[in-house]
Amino acid sequence: MTSGPFGAPSRGHPIRKVANERPRFPGTIGGISDALHGSRRAQFFAELLQAQQGPELDAVMFAWWGM
């Protein structure tokens, strides 16, 4: 099993396009913030600014990337 974004397990299945699937975006601070709007983006940045480097920051990134 390989690792996906932020160390999450990946099953190694190929990505396939589904008709109504939302566009994918990179699991970066910029990619996540570009995909969020208004108060959700503000909340994302508020959580980022409170998180410490390491597992806590990784958890914030992973949670928001999944939204």
C-alpha positions in Angstrom: 0.0 0.0 0.0 1.4 3.4 -0.9 0.9 6.7 0.9 -1.5 9.3 -0.5 -1.6 13.0 0.4 -0.4 13.9 3.9 0.6 10.3 4.6 -2.9 8.9 4.3 -3.1 5.3 2.9 -3.7 5.0 -0.8 -5.1 1.8 -2.3 -3.2 2.4 -5.5 -6.4 2.4 -7.7 -6.2 4.4 -10.9 -8.1 7.7 -10.9 -10.9 7.7 -13.3 -13.1 10.6 -14.3 -16.7 10.4 -13.2 -19.4 12.5 -15.0 -20.4 14.8 -12.1 -17.2 14.5 -10.0 -16.0 17.8 -8.6 -12.6 18.9 -10.0 -9.6 17.7 -8.0 -7.2 20.2 -6.5 -3.8 19.9 -4.9 -3.5 19.2 -1.2 -1.6 22.3 -0.6 -2.5 25.4 1.4 -3.0 27.3 -1.9 -5.0 24.5 -3.5 -7.3 24.1 -0.5 -7.8 27.8 0.0 -8.5 28.3 -3.7 -11.3 25.7 -3.5 -12.9 27.3 -0.4 -15.0 30.5 -0.4 -16.0 33.1 2.1 -16.3 32.0 5.8 -15.0 28.5 5.0 -11.8 29.9 3.7 -11.5 32.2 6.7 -12.0 29.2 9.0 -9.4 27.2 7.2 -6.8 29.9 7.6 -7.8 30.4 11.3 -7.2 26.7 12.0 -3.9 26.8 10.0 -2.6 29.7 12.0 -3.4 27.9 15.3 -1.9 24.6 14.4 1.7 23.6 15.3 4.1 22.2 12.8 3.8 18.4 12.6 0.9 16.1 13.2 -1.4 18.9 14.3 -0.9 20.9 11.1 -1.1 17.7 9.0 -4.5 16.9 10.6 -5.8 20.4 9.7 -4.6 20.1 6.1 -6.0 16.6 5.7 -9.4 17.5 7.2 -9.9 20.5 5.0 -8.5 18.8 1.9 -11.3 16.2 2.3 -14.0 18.8 2.3 
